[in-house]
């Protein structure tokens, strides 16, 4: 009995060293619950020791069901494009290497702003460059 328990413990420890998990990155921006975010928002997260690339998921579904994991290479950020106005988005990230991956981060949410704010030219401006 003692021998089989010791053998089981050794196997568990040995497998733990071989299948060690990369540290889970921490999400930086946009912060959870952020409002009025740009429709071309930057998703930013902290680096993870040992990671060679990162994957993120972005969706309007809070469970991220069906969202495709997209690789960002070694970048710990990505610029989104073409998000919808006044829409709640959910995102998560994980670190990857050729042999390992971290857990997915907690899912953060943010809301895009509701319209475009025109900055220039002002209404009625004359002699504008083409």
Secondary structure in CASP SS format (residue, H / E / C, confidence):
PFRMAT SS
TARGET T0000
AUTHOR 0000-0000-0000
METHOD secondary structure of the structure
MODEL  1
X C 1.00
X H 1.00
X H 1.00
X H 1.00
X H 1.00
X H 1.00
X H 1.00
X H 1.00
X H 1.00
X H 1.00
X H 1.00
X H 1.00
X H 1.00
X H 1.00
X H 1.00
X H 1.00
X H 1.00
X H 1.00
X C 1.00
X C 1.00
X C 1.00
X C 1.00
X C 1.00
X C 1.00
X C 1.00
X C 1.00
X E 1.00
X E 1.00
X E 1.00
X C 1.00
X C 1.00
X C 1.00
X C 1.00
X E 1.00
X E 1.00
X E 1.00
X E 1.00
X C 1.00
X C 1.00
X C 1.00
X C 1.00
X E 1.00
X E 1.00
X E 1.00
X E 1.00
X C 1.00
X C 1.00
X C 1.00
X C 1.00
X C 1.00
X C 1.00
X C 1.00
X E 1.00
X E 1.00
X E 1.00
X E 1.00
X E 1.00
X E 1.00
X E 1.00
X C 1.00
X C 1.00
X C 1.00
X C 1.00
X C 1.00
X C 1.00
X C 1.00
X C 1.00
X C 1.00
X C 1.00
X E 1.00
X E 1.00
X C 1.00
X C 1.00
X C 1.00
X C 1.00
X C 1.00
X E 1.00
X E 1.00
X E 1.00
X C 1.00
X C 1.00
X C 1.00
X C 1.00
X C 1.00
X C 1.00
X C 1.00
X C 1.00
X E 1.00
X E 1.00
X E 1.00
X E 1.00
X E 1.00
X E 1.00
X E 1.00
X E 1.00
X E 1.00
X C 1.00
X C 1.00
X C 1.00
X C 1.00
X E 1.00
X C 1.00
X C 1.00
X C 1.00
X C 1.00
X C 1.00
X C 1.00
X E 1.00
X E 1.00
X E 1.00
X E 1.00
X E 1.00
X C 1.00
X C 1.00
X C 1.00
X C 1.00
X C 1.00
X C 1.00
X C 1.00
X C 1.00
X C 1.00
X C 1.00
X C 1.00
X C 1.00
X C 1.00
X C 1.00
X C 1.00
X C 1.00
X C 1.00
X C 1.00
END
